Amino acid sequence: MAKKTKTYNEAIAEIEQILEKIETQELDVDDLAEEVKKVSALIKLCKEKLHNTELEVQKVLDSMKEQ
């Protein structure tokens, strides 16, 4: 079964949940490294989505100039 890609908002919400656990010291130190890796991957996903959105918006704006 294919893995569903998270939306930008889902990724941000998960990052916020993990950061809250870290800030409130609810996260076990044994799990810290794994959660930091997860946050890193989520940030990368968000950056890619923002970049792709920027490119798409620029295409639309460029096509509007041509009209």
C-alpha positions in Angstrom: 0.0 0.0 0.0 1.3 3.4 -0.9 2.3 5.8 1.9 0.1 9.0 1.9 2.2 12.2 1.7 1.5 14.6 4.5 0.0 17.9 3.7 1.9 21.1 4.6 -0.5 21.7 7.5 -0.2 18.1 8.8 3.6 18.4 8.7 3.6 21.7 10.6 1.2 20.3 13.2 3.4 17.3 13.8 6.5 19.5 14.1 4.6 21.6 16.6 3.6 18.6 18.6 7.1 17.2 18.8 8.6 20.6 19.7 6.0 21.0 22.5 7.0 17.6 23.9 10.7 18.7 23.8 9.9 22.0 25.5 7.8 20.5 28.2 10.3 17.6 28.7 7.6 15.0 28.0 9.9 13.4 25.4 12.0 10.5 26.7 15.7 11.2 26.0 15.9 7.7 24.4 13.4 8.9 21.8 14.9 12.4 21.3 17.2 11.6 18.4 14.5 9.8 16.5 12.1 12.7 16.9 14.7 15.2 15.8 15.2 13.1 12.7 11.5 13.1 12.1 11.3 16.9 12.5 14.2 17.3 10.1 12.4 15.3 7.4 9.1 17.2 8.0 10.9 20.5 7.6 12.5 19.3 4.4 9.0 18.3 3.2 7.6 21.7 4.1 10.4 23.5 2.3 9.8 21.4 -0.8 6.1 22.2 -0.8 6.7 25.9 -0.3 9.3 25.9 -3.2 6.9 24.0 -5.5 4.1 26.4 -4.6 6.3 29.4 -5.3 7.2 28.0 -8.7 3.5 27.4 -9.6 2.5 30.8 -8.5 5.3 32.4 -10.5 4.1 30.4 -13.6 0.6 31.8 -13.1 1.8 35.3 -12.7 4.1 35.0 -15.7 1.1 33.7 -17.8 -1.0 36.7 -16.7 1.7 39.1 -18.0 1.6 37.5 -21.4 -2.2 38.1 -21.8 
